[in-house]
């Protein structure tokens, strides 16, 4: 079955800045409170990709509720905020990392005008 494509598309400047950046992934905890954690972020086929330890709190939260918000930002005043649902591509065993994908459902971005 083909992977879902997002109706939200990234602009070229967003992809350049997101690739390899540290992002903050926010998941929903058991008590409904947000849980935010840093991850290394990449862009692949219009979706965001990251990995996490197989025993991480964010993965337990995603197993229960896949809704996430991801914020990537940096100097001089740029940011990309994505909301979507995390999909587990491969679950790590032991020390292997679990691979995840988020197809954007909504996106907001900003940047200071350059030059």
N, C-alpha and C positions, 0 to 999 in steps of 0.2 A: 504494500500500500504506500503511495507517495506521501511524503511529509507535507503537512499543511504549510501553505505560504501565507505570509502576513499581508493584510491590506495596507499595512503601514510600511513605508519604505524609508530606508536611511539615506540621507544625503551623503555625498562623497566626503565632505569635511567631517561628518559624524563618524563614518567608518574609520577614517584615518586616525581620529583621536581615540576611538574606543578600542581598536585592536591593541592588545597587550597591556591595556591600562588596568589599574586597580579600580574596581567598582565596589559599591556597597549593595548587597542583595538583602532585601528586607522580606522576611517571611512572617507568617502568622502563627504565633505560639498557641499552645494548648489552651491557655487562658484568654486568648484573643488579643493579647498584647503583641506589638511588633518585636521582631528579633532581627537585628541588623548585623551583618558580618561582611568583611572584605573578601573579595575573590579576584583572581586575574580573569579579565574578560576578553572574549574574541567575538568576531562577527563571521558567520558562515551561512551562505544562502539566505540572507535576509533575516536571520535569527541570531540571538545572542547565545554564546556557548561558554560554559564554565565547568569547573570540576570541584568536587568537595570530598572530604574524607567520608568513608562509608558509615561512620558512626557519629557524624556531625549533627548538631541540633538543627541546622537549617534543612538537612535532608529528612530528619524525622518530621519537621514541620511540613515540608513539601509532600511527604507521603500522606499526611493527614489532609492538607489543603494546598493545592498546587499554585494558588495565587501568589504572585511576587511583584515587588517593585524593585527596579534596578536603577541606581544613580551612578553615572560616571561623570566626573568633573575635573577641572584642572585650570592652571593659569594660562593665559590671563583672562579669567572670567568666561569660561564656557562650561556647558553641561548638557547631558542627555539623560532624560528620565523616561524609562520604559515600564509599562505595566503589562502583565500577561500571565500565562500559566506555564509553570515549569514542567518539562517532560523529561523523564529519565531515559537516556539513550542506552546506557549500560551501567549496571550496578557493580561497583567495586567489591571485591572480596578481600578480606583481611586488610592489607596495607594499600591495595589498589584504590585509585580514586574513582568515584562515581561521576560519570559524564552526564551533563544536563544541557537542555536546550530550552530557550524561551522565545516563542514567536510573539512579537509585539502585537498587542491589541490596541494600545494607545501609546503615544509618544509625545513628549514636549522637549524642545531643545532651545538653547540660547548661546550666543557668543558675542563678545565685544567685537565691534567692527575693527578689522585689522588694516593697517596701512593708511 
